[in-house]
Amino acid sequence: MAFEGLADRLQETIKKITGKGKVSEQDVKEMTREVRLALLEADVNYKVVKDFVKRIKERAIGQEVMESLTPGQQVIKVVKEELTSLMGGEQSRVAVSERPPTVIMMVGLQGAGKTTTTGKLANLLRKKHNRKPLLVAADVYRPAAINQLETLGKQLSLPVFSLGTEANPVDIANQAIEKAKEEHLDYVIIDTAGRLHVDEDLMDELQQIKQNVNPDEVFLVVDAMTGQDAVNVAESFDQQLDVTGVVLTKLDGDTRGGAALSIKAVTNKPIKFAGMGEKLDELEAFHPERMASRILG
Ligand code: GDP
């Protein structure tokens, strides 16, 4: 299960302090030392850990805790609030364009779960929000990617727009948007090409699509299992494309949690959704507070 090691360690650390009628500075120092180690072991970015620990230490040695009647409880509250804010604070929403269709561009490395997430997101928008999405196959390099999206479309009974592998991705995107307008579909979700690594050609192509279609959202799909690599990938995509949100996939696996806990702080972009399995209904809105509660038990 995701976050298992981190959850165990944090819960154990915090348990030591909860029952205390009085909390000394020494207690706080010991706790923060253990929190720091637990986060580093969970592969959280070094600088993120440093800032996080500094904040909880300041707050826990402050009045809010020291003058409280139940300081142990108060410490947990501080850790939970800071963990929530680390993952983005409030839950964030998907844009709705005033002039439909709302255009969402999906980007990410190959294997991150981009195509699957495109299908899942369309499914979620239809089911939860009663929207009519159009899926767009703009990965022209891999015929398998187009087939995969078409299969997803069939499974979900949702329309898929494709012009095969010969067309230019910008044209595909533009024509898809025209079609959505004609057919009064309200979301266009563009599945773009991925590569095994971030490279210039890929970024050029994605930038061109972005400039031409002016999407309402650019969602970066990253694999939570890849830890700090996911964070580095997020940083480079964000620098080139100014993404509007992140989708963390494979949070159902046994990821240590580093990506989930570092991405917002490093990129300052919100995690909008979490992939919780391979099935098409296994995409959830990302709730920082619920995730923090899950970790702290
Ligand atoms: P793409 O190359 O980025 O388009 O990646 P795909 O959508 O083809 O996904 C790659 C693999 O990851 C597939 O086997 C998916 O079923 C799997 N996958 C995607 N999202 C999730 C998820 O949230 N959880 C799990 N367990 N597997 C996922």
Residues whose N, C-alpha, C, O or C-beta is under 5 A from the ligand:
A	BS01	GDP	L109 Q110 G111 A112 G113 K114 T115 T116 T117 T249 K250 L251 D252 G275 M276 G277 E278 E282
